[in-house]
Amino acid sequence: MRKNFTTRALVLAAVGISSGWVQASSEGYVDDSSKSIIRTGHGDCMHTKRWSVPNAIVQCDPEIVAARDGVDMAAVDVIIRMKRNPVHLQADALFGFDSDAVSDLGAALLDDLVGNLTAAILLEQKIEITGYTDRIGPDAYNLALSKRRAESVRSYLVAKGVVPRYIETKGLGSANPVVECPGIHGQALIDCLAPNRRTEVEVSAIEEIEVHEEAPREKAPIPVSK
């Protein structure tokens, strides 16, 4: 398991200057599409060519802001912790009629899913694969087919590099249909029921995100005169 990491930064505390971590103007700093400032692996902000002392912000350059505004540094640390949040991804892999072979469309969907699974930010993956059939044919046959479909998806994911021990499979036959297709027969019914011939892949994983919080800085002990 990847260990959480903590970095510390000094925060200014003075009248009119907030010591909290709020969304600040990112002008002069490298940011993402949501205007959140991007940090290096060491927790440092990155300057752009437009950065200057007047637009320095306390979250990134506390010493510069302190000198610029003539205030004292507060005895407060800001701790940037990596918090783990659950991530849920879903993809449907489609099958042809009476087949347990992953279709081209299903393969494309699973490839997209694997791209997310192998992202470095995901940890502790747990993957549940459930196979389904349409309602055509005997229940026992459909149940066995749904299990084979789940195993087909499992094999595909393992071949793409997903760790086998993270994967659980089951087949539910024609249960939980996506479509009903009443009053249709023959090939039209087979075509209509195609969404029911599927395998559902549910992924529970861990994503690490930054959580900012303040903590009092530890004071040095006062020497006792003897």
Backbone bond lengths (Angstrom), bond angles and torsions (degrees), N, CA, C in turn:
res aa  C-N    CA-C-N  psi(-1)  N-CA   C-N-CA  omega(-1)  CA-C   N-CA-C  phi
1 M - - - 1.458 - - 1.523 108.75 -
2 R 1.326 117.31 137.89 1.438 120.88 178.20 1.519 110.07 -71.44
3 K 1.329 117.46 133.92 1.453 120.89 -178.64 1.523 109.71 -79.84
4 N 1.342 115.55 141.00 1.453 120.09 174.13 1.521 108.24 -66.79
5 F 1.340 116.46 151.16 1.450 117.89 176.35 1.522 108.83 -125.61
6 T 1.351 115.16 155.74 1.448 121.81 -176.89 1.508 108.31 -130.17
7 T 1.338 117.47 133.47 1.451 121.50 173.09 1.509 107.40 -124.28
8 R 1.330 116.09 158.28 1.456 120.44 -176.22 1.522 109.81 -125.02
9 A 1.342 115.98 149.41 1.457 121.14 175.79 1.516 108.14 -144.23
10 L 1.323 116.89 146.13 1.456 120.78 177.62 1.512 109.88 -76.66
11 V 1.329 116.23 146.83 1.459 121.62 -179.32 1.520 109.01 -123.41
12 L 1.328 115.90 143.25 1.456 120.63 177.73 1.512 110.25 -81.15
13 A 1.341 115.63 139.51 1.463 119.62 173.84 1.517 107.84 -131.17
14 A 1.315 116.55 109.76 1.451 121.80 179.28 1.516 107.08 -157.51
15 V 1.336 115.66 166.45 1.453 119.27 -179.89 1.528 108.88 -61.45
16 G 1.336 115.99 126.62 1.456 120.57 178.17 1.504 114.08 86.60
17 I 1.342 118.74 -1.39 1.460 121.30 179.12 1.512 107.71 -120.76
18 S 1.317 116.59 123.08 1.463 121.09 -177.86 1.509 109.96 -81.14
19 S 1.350 116.46 140.54 1.454 120.88 175.88 1.517 111.45 -98.31
20 G 1.342 118.27 5.52 1.461 121.48 178.37 1.506 111.53 -88.82
21 W 1.333 114.86 161.65 1.468 120.15 177.16 1.514 108.18 -92.73
22 V 1.331 116.31 98.67 1.458 121.35 179.00 1.519 108.34 -114.67
23 Q 1.326 115.78 169.00 1.457 119.56 177.95 1.520 108.12 -68.89
24 A 1.301 118.10 114.79 1.454 122.20 -177.63 1.516 109.48 -108.32
25 S 1.351 114.18 166.92 1.449 118.42 176.39 1.523 109.19 -62.79
26 S 1.322 116.00 133.32 1.456 119.73 -177.23 1.519 112.07 -99.77
27 E 1.321 117.91 11.67 1.462 120.20 179.12 1.526 109.55 -61.08
28 G 1.315 115.36 126.14 1.455 119.87 -178.56 1.509 113.78 93.56
29 Y 1.352 116.41 -2.02 1.461 121.37 -179.94 1.529 109.59 -127.94
30 V 1.319 115.96 149.40 1.463 120.83 176.96 1.526 108.37 -71.03
31 D 1.351 116.69 125.89 1.455 120.07 -179.21 1.525 110.11 -133.02
32 D 1.346 115.47 174.79 1.453 120.25 178.33 1.520 109.83 -102.85
33 S 1.336 116.78 -170.62 1.456 121.26 -175.17 1.522 112.67 -64.88
34 S 1.349 117.60 -22.72 1.460 120.81 179.05 1.525 111.74 -94.28
35 K 1.314 117.20 11.44 1.456 123.86 179.47 1.525 113.20 67.43
36 S 1.324 116.92 19.11 1.463 120.93 174.28 1.519 108.43 -85.83
37 I 1.304 116.68 134.72 1.455 121.12 -175.70 1.524 109.96 -71.93
38 I 1.313 115.85 132.63 1.462 122.30 -178.94 1.526 109.36 -88.36
39 R 1.333 116.09 137.38 1.454 121.19 178.97 1.523 110.91 -113.27
40 T 1.319 115.16 155.93 1.451 120.56 175.07 1.517 109.36 -77.00
41 G 1.333 116.47 174.74 1.446 120.47 177.57 1.517 113.49 -61.87
42 H 1.338 116.80 -17.42 1.463 121.15 177.79 1.522 111.69 -94.59
43 G 1.330 117.94 2.62 1.458 121.37 178.41 1.508 115.05 87.86
44 D 1.342 118.21 9.23 1.461 121.66 -177.92 1.522 111.31 -91.16
45 C 1.345 116.63 145.11 1.457 121.26 172.67 1.531 108.90 -77.34
46 M 1.322 115.80 157.19 1.466 120.66 179.24 1.526 109.86 -114.94
47 H 1.322 116.38 131.58 1.463 121.62 -178.95 1.523 110.90 -84.49
48 T 1.345 115.40 148.57 1.457 121.22 169.86 1.527 107.97 -102.22
49 K 1.339 117.34 178.64 1.457 121.09 179.59 1.527 111.70 -66.30
50 R 1.339 116.86 -18.13 1.459 119.99 -179.19 1.529 112.34 -87.37
51 W 1.333 117.12 -1.27 1.460 119.38 -178.82 1.517 110.61 -69.51
52 S 1.320 116.38 143.64 1.459 122.40 174.52 1.519 107.74 -153.90
53 V 1.316 116.68 167.90 1.470 120.63 -179.40 1.526 111.60 -59.97
54 P 1.332 120.07 -41.04 1.472 118.87 -179.15 1.528 114.14 -61.01
55 N 1.336 118.24 -30.20 1.470 117.57 -179.31 1.528 112.58 -102.03
56 A 1.332 117.73 14.37 1.471 120.55 174.86 1.523 109.35 -64.03
57 I 1.321 116.59 144.30 1.461 121.14 -179.80 1.527 109.95 -119.24
58 V 1.327 115.16 153.19 1.454 121.23 -174.16 1.526 112.18 -64.45
59 Q 1.342 117.28 -32.75 1.463 119.20 -177.60 1.526 112.64 -63.84
60 C 1.326 116.34 -25.95 1.466 119.95 -176.00 1.524 113.54 -111.53
61 D 1.297 117.35 -37.84 1.461 121.46 -174.68 1.530 110.95 -130.68
62 P 1.352 117.69 67.24 1.472 119.64 -175.22 1.517 114.18 -62.78
63 E 1.343 117.29 -38.66 1.457 118.91 -179.08 1.522 111.14 -66.44
64 I 1.328 117.10 -40.79 1.465 121.20 179.95 1.521 110.47 -64.96
65 V 1.336 116.96 -42.82 1.464 120.85 178.82 1.522 110.41 -65.27
66 A 1.336 117.08 -38.03 1.468 120.44 179.11 1.514 110.94 -62.41
67 A 1.337 116.29 -45.34 1.457 120.00 179.87 1.528 110.89 -67.42
68 R 1.327 116.41 -38.71 1.459 120.88 -178.67 1.526 111.87 -66.11
69 D 1.333 117.14 -41.93 1.459 121.22 -173.36 1.520 113.31 -97.63
70 G 1.334 117.39 -4.33 1.452 120.41 176.65 1.513 114.12 66.21
71 V 1.329 116.86 42.66 1.462 120.56 178.95 1.516 108.71 -120.07
72 D 1.329 115.40 166.55 1.457 121.49 -179.87 1.519 110.18 -89.51
73 M 1.311 115.33 152.10 1.454 120.64 175.17 1.520 109.45 -77.51
74 A 1.316 116.32 135.05 1.466 120.01 -177.83 1.515 110.58 -83.75
75 A 1.326 114.37 153.16 1.459 119.60 177.39 1.520 109.96 -84.09
76 V 1.325 113.82 60.31 1.467 121.05 -179.15 1.515 108.65 -136.54
77 D 1.301 116.67 137.11 1.462 121.70 172.72 1.515 108.94 -104.51
78 V 1.310 116.51 146.61 1.457 120.54 168.87 1.525 107.25 -106.24
79 I 1.305 115.85 123.21 1.457 121.49 -178.40 1.528 108.83 -99.61
80 I 1.299 116.54 127.24 1.460 121.13 176.61 1.520 107.12 -104.14
81 R 1.313 116.61 103.12 1.454 121.07 -178.01 1.517 109.70 -100.41
82 M 1.317 115.92 151.93 1.458 121.25 174.96 1.525 107.78 -95.91
83 K 1.333 116.41 109.72 1.458 121.97 -177.95 1.522 109.06 -97.88
84 R 1.331 116.87 145.14 1.460 120.92 -177.95 1.525 110.47 -100.31
85 N 1.312 116.03 124.03 1.455 122.36 178.54 1.526 110.01 -115.24
86 P 1.334 118.15 145.86 1.471 119.73 177.06 1.524 111.83 -70.66
87 V 1.315 115.78 142.45 1.458 122.21 177.07 1.519 107.96 -121.34
88 H 1.318 117.54 131.56 1.460 121.01 179.59 1.526 109.40 -121.69
89 L 1.311 115.48 122.26 1.455 122.24 177.43 1.525 108.38 -119.91
90 Q 1.312 117.41 146.18 1.455 120.79 177.15 1.522 109.71 -136.27
91 A 1.314 115.69 144.18 1.462 121.08 174.30 1.518 107.96 -148.32
92 D 1.306 116.95 144.74 1.464 122.14 176.47 1.523 108.75 -107.38
93 A 1.317 116.32 124.55 1.465 121.09 175.34 1.523 107.53 -101.12
94 L 1.312 117.16 121.66 1.460 122.07 -175.41 1.528 111.68 -92.18
95 F 1.319 114.82 151.18 1.467 121.91 179.90 1.527 109.56 -126.40
96 G 1.298 114.45 155.21 1.455 119.31 172.61 1.525 110.33 -75.18
97 F 1.327 115.74 170.51 1.466 120.89 -178.64 1.529 110.42 -62.64
98 D 1.331 116.25 129.65 1.468 124.02 177.26 1.527 111.86 57.80
99 S 1.333 116.72 34.24 1.462 120.60 -177.26 1.517 110.25 -129.07
100 D 1.345 115.32 147.62 1.460 119.93 173.05 1.528 110.94 -112.86
101 A 1.329 116.41 16.56 1.467 121.43 177.51 1.525 109.20 -91.10
102 V 1.311 117.39 131.56 1.456 121.91 179.62 1.525 109.25 -65.46
103 S 1.330 116.91 128.95 1.459 121.45 -179.54 1.526 110.84 -74.47
104 D 1.333 116.18 169.97 1.464 119.95 177.64 1.526 110.94 -61.28
105 L 1.328 116.42 -40.51 1.455 119.91 178.04 1.529 110.50 -64.72
106 G 1.329 116.42 -43.19 1.456 120.02 177.77 1.515 112.15 -61.41
107 A 1.346 116.12 -40.14 1.462 120.04 178.90 1.521 111.17 -62.77
108 A 1.344 116.11 -40.21 1.460 119.57 179.39 1.526 110.84 -64.22
109 L 1.330 116.86 -41.08 1.467 120.63 178.49 1.529 111.10 -65.14
110 L 1.325 116.26 -41.58 1.463 119.84 179.92 1.523 111.42 -68.34
111 D 1.330 116.83 -34.54 1.464 119.52 176.74 1.523 110.43 -61.79
112 D 1.340 116.36 -40.70 1.462 119.74 176.85 1.524 110.44 -63.04
113 L 1.323 115.76 -40.57 1.462 120.73 179.84 1.519 110.93 -64.56
114 V 1.319 117.15 -43.56 1.467 121.21 -180.00 1.524 110.24 -62.01
115 G 1.345 116.36 -36.44 1.459 119.20 177.79 1.506 111.86 -58.51
116 N 1.340 117.35 -36.16 1.460 120.83 177.13 1.525 111.61 -75.44
117 L 1.330 116.64 -37.16 1.461 120.43 -177.49 1.520 112.19 -65.57
118 T 1.329 116.59 -33.39 1.453 119.82 -176.49 1.520 112.59 -90.98
119 A 1.341 116.79 2.45 1.457 118.99 176.30 1.525 109.38 -62.76
120 A 1.324 116.28 140.57 1.467 120.53 -174.54 1.517 112.72 -63.71
121 I 1.336 117.65 -19.93 1.458 120.03 -175.45 1.522 112.51 -79.55
122 L 1.328 118.30 -11.49 1.459 121.12 -176.53 1.527 111.43 -94.14
123 L 1.330 115.40 134.65 1.460 121.72 -179.91 1.519 109.53 -132.07
124 E 1.315 116.72 164.07 1.458 123.03 172.24 1.533 112.38 48.55
125 Q 1.311 116.19 53.25 1.450 120.73 -176.98 1.527 111.55 -69.59
126 K 1.316 117.08 138.59 1.445 123.23 170.21 1.518 107.07 -132.96
127 I 1.323 116.60 122.70 1.455 121.88 -173.30 1.522 109.29 -120.70
128 E 1.319 116.21 123.19 1.454 121.70 176.78 1.528 109.11 -110.94
129 I 1.326 116.47 122.30 1.462 122.34 -178.00 1.519 108.76 -112.95
130 T 1.331 117.26 124.47 1.459 122.50 -179.20 1.517 109.42 -122.27
131 G 1.337 116.83 121.12 1.458 121.72 -179.95 1.518 112.05 -93.73
132 Y 1.343 116.28 145.13 1.459 122.48 178.92 1.529 110.07 -135.47
133 T 1.339 115.26 158.74 1.463 121.97 173.19 1.529 108.44 -125.23
134 D 1.341 116.01 177.31 1.461 118.28 168.48 1.527 108.43 -85.84
135 R 1.327 118.45 -176.03 1.463 121.76 -174.28 1.519 113.75 -88.67
136 I 1.324 117.46 -2.76 1.460 120.44 -177.48 1.533 109.43 -75.99
137 G 1.343 117.47 127.96 1.456 121.97 178.41 1.512 112.71 103.54
138 P 1.348 117.68 170.42 1.472 122.74 -178.83 1.527 111.37 -64.68
139 D 1.325 115.67 148.44 1.466 120.80 -178.15 1.527 112.08 -61.56
140 A 1.341 116.75 -42.43 1.463 119.73 -178.18 1.525 110.90 -63.22
141 Y 1.324 115.88 -40.89 1.471 119.83 179.22 1.531 110.03 -64.85
142 N 1.328 115.85 -43.94 1.463 119.67 -178.95 1.530 111.36 -64.89
143 L 1.331 116.83 -36.77 1.459 119.98 178.85 1.526 110.55 -63.14
144 A 1.335 116.41 -45.10 1.467 120.32 179.11 1.528 110.77 -64.38
145 L 1.343 116.42 -39.27 1.465 120.44 179.39 1.526 110.49 -64.81
146 S 1.325 117.51 -40.52 1.464 120.07 -179.46 1.528 111.07 -64.33
147 K 1.332 116.95 -35.99 1.460 119.91 177.29 1.526 111.01 -66.86
148 R 1.337 116.33 -39.73 1.469 119.30 178.40 1.526 110.58 -65.25
149 R 1.320 116.60 -35.13 1.461 119.96 178.66 1.531 110.71 -65.79
150 A 1.306 115.96 -41.47 1.461 118.98 177.41 1.528 110.63 -62.44
151 E 1.327 116.36 -41.31 1.460 120.37 178.78 1.526 111.56 -66.52
152 S 1.343 116.87 -33.44 1.468 120.27 177.56 1.525 110.75 -62.89
153 V 1.327 116.03 -42.95 1.464 119.69 178.89 1.531 110.15 -67.14
154 R 1.320 116.14 -39.96 1.470 119.41 177.56 1.522 110.55 -59.08
155 S 1.319 116.66 -46.98 1.467 120.78 -179.91 1.523 111.20 -61.10
156 Y 1.320 115.74 -38.81 1.470 120.35 179.87 1.530 110.02 -63.90
157 L 1.327 116.93 -46.08 1.457 120.52 -179.09 1.524 111.91 -65.24
158 V 1.341 116.36 -41.30 1.464 119.89 178.42 1.524 110.49 -62.83
159 A 1.335 116.53 -40.69 1.466 120.56 178.80 1.523 111.59 -63.14
160 K 1.332 116.34 -25.70 1.463 121.08 179.42 1.528 112.34 -89.22
161 G 1.346 116.95 0.25 1.457 119.45 174.23 1.516 116.33 108.83
162 V 1.348 118.13 2.89 1.463 120.00 177.70 1.530 108.96 -73.63
163 V 1.322 117.44 138.48 1.465 122.00 -177.08 1.534 109.54 -68.37
164 P 1.340 118.70 123.37 1.473 121.44 -175.31 1.513 114.52 -58.01
165 R 1.320 117.85 -35.54 1.472 119.32 -174.13 1.526 112.17 -69.50
166 Y 1.327 117.62 -13.45 1.453 120.24 177.77 1.523 112.42 -81.36
167 I 1.327 118.15 -10.56 1.464 121.23 -167.54 1.524 111.82 -103.73
168 E 1.335 116.80 132.83 1.458 123.99 172.38 1.527 108.32 -121.47
169 T 1.338 117.39 139.26 1.461 120.87 -177.97 1.525 110.92 -126.19
170 K 1.336 115.46 153.01 1.466 121.84 173.03 1.521 108.58 -158.90
171 G 1.353 116.22 157.54 1.453 122.25 176.86 1.509 110.23 -122.30
172 L 1.325 117.35 136.95 1.462 121.94 -178.40 1.530 112.74 -120.18
173 G 1.329 117.31 14.88 1.460 119.68 177.39 1.508 112.35 60.59
174 S 1.350 116.10 -132.35 1.472 120.27 -176.88 1.528 112.70 -93.34
175 A 1.312 117.70 13.79 1.465 120.59 180.00 1.524 110.98 -66.93
176 N 1.313 116.05 160.06 1.466 123.35 175.40 1.533 113.69 51.90
177 P 1.331 118.01 53.84 1.471 119.54 -177.99 1.519 112.26 -65.59
178 V 1.315 114.76 146.25 1.464 120.80 176.25 1.528 110.32 -81.96
179 V 1.333 116.02 -38.35 1.473 122.18 178.82 1.526 108.82 -128.79
180 E 1.346 117.44 157.76 1.466 122.77 -179.09 1.531 112.72 -107.90
181 C 1.331 117.75 -39.73 1.464 124.15 178.16 1.544 112.92 56.46
182 P 1.318 119.78 56.70 1.469 120.51 -179.87 1.535 111.82 -71.54
183 G 1.343 115.89 147.96 1.458 121.33 175.29 1.504 115.60 71.18
184 I 1.322 118.30 16.80 1.478 121.68 -179.61 1.519 108.48 -116.23
185 H 1.326 117.13 145.09 1.463 121.13 -176.11 1.534 110.80 -136.90
186 G 1.354 114.48 165.84 1.455 120.78 174.21 1.516 113.28 63.94
187 Q 1.339 115.88 -145.39 1.455 121.50 -176.88 1.523 111.74 -61.93
188 A 1.324 115.93 -33.06 1.464 119.06 178.80 1.529 110.59 -62.21
189 L 1.343 117.11 -37.48 1.461 120.74 177.95 1.517 110.71 -67.74
190 I 1.343 116.46 -43.14 1.474 120.09 178.11 1.523 110.48 -58.26
191 D 1.334 115.91 -44.57 1.464 119.94 -179.78 1.528 111.12 -65.66
192 C 1.338 115.73 -40.59 1.469 119.99 -177.68 1.522 111.64 -65.59
193 L 1.357 116.08 -35.73 1.459 120.43 -176.36 1.531 113.96 -83.39
194 A 1.316 117.62 3.11 1.471 121.02 -176.86 1.528 113.53 -52.67
195 P 1.355 120.58 -39.84 1.477 119.07 179.82 1.526 113.99 -61.51
196 N 1.347 117.17 -21.99 1.462 119.67 179.51 1.525 112.39 -77.88
197 R 1.324 116.99 -20.82 1.474 120.84 178.52 1.527 107.61 -85.50
198 R 1.295 115.54 88.19 1.460 119.80 -168.71 1.520 111.09 -148.84
199 T 1.301 115.18 169.49 1.459 122.45 167.85 1.515 106.95 -131.83
200 E 1.311 116.49 125.15 1.453 120.71 178.65 1.524 109.54 -93.86
201 V 1.306 115.78 130.94 1.462 122.38 -179.22 1.523 107.80 -115.47
202 E 1.316 116.38 114.54 1.466 120.81 177.83 1.514 108.99 -113.27
203 V 1.307 114.69 128.25 1.459 120.94 -175.40 1.519 109.37 -116.33
204 S 1.305 117.08 127.23 1.458 122.52 169.88 1.513 106.68 -112.39
205 A 1.322 116.37 124.07 1.458 120.25 -177.72 1.517 108.58 -141.36
206 I 1.295 115.69 -172.65 1.451 121.53 -177.52 1.525 108.67 -123.82
207 E 1.312 115.60 131.58 1.457 121.15 175.14 1.512 108.50 -116.52
208 E 1.317 116.97 137.36 1.452 120.43 178.26 1.528 109.92 -96.84
209 I 1.320 116.75 128.98 1.456 121.72 177.10 1.521 108.78 -130.95
210 E 1.342 115.79 158.58 1.452 119.89 -179.89 1.532 110.27 -82.38
211 V 1.318 116.41 135.50 1.455 122.73 173.38 1.527 107.51 -125.18
212 H 1.330 116.68 124.12 1.455 120.74 -176.80 1.523 109.86 -97.70
213 E 1.303 117.07 134.41 1.457 120.78 177.13 1.520 108.79 -149.67
214 E 1.317 116.09 153.35 1.460 121.25 179.86 1.521 110.47 -97.23
215 A 1.310 115.77 147.71 1.466 120.66 177.02 1.523 107.91 -143.26
216 P 1.334 118.27 136.83 1.471 120.58 178.45 1.522 110.31 -60.87
217 R 1.299 115.68 137.14 1.458 119.36 177.32 1.514 109.61 -74.98
218 E 1.317 116.47 139.08 1.452 120.74 179.80 1.536 110.41 -67.57
219 K 1.315 114.99 131.06 1.465 119.20 179.04 1.526 110.36 -88.47
220 A 1.318 114.80 144.89 1.455 119.33 177.67 1.526 109.55 -70.90
221 P 1.335 118.36 142.98 1.488 119.88 -179.40 1.509 111.18 -64.57
222 I 1.322 116.48 143.65 1.468 121.52 179.69 1.530 108.56 -85.01
223 P 1.329 116.54 125.32 1.474 118.80 -179.71 1.513 111.27 -60.48
224 V 1.301 116.65 140.04 1.463 122.69 179.05 1.528 109.05 -100.29
225 S 1.332 114.60 123.57 1.474 118.72 179.82 1.515 110.46 -73.56
226 K 1.297 116.03 140.62 1.456 120.90 178.26 1.520 111.19 -110.79
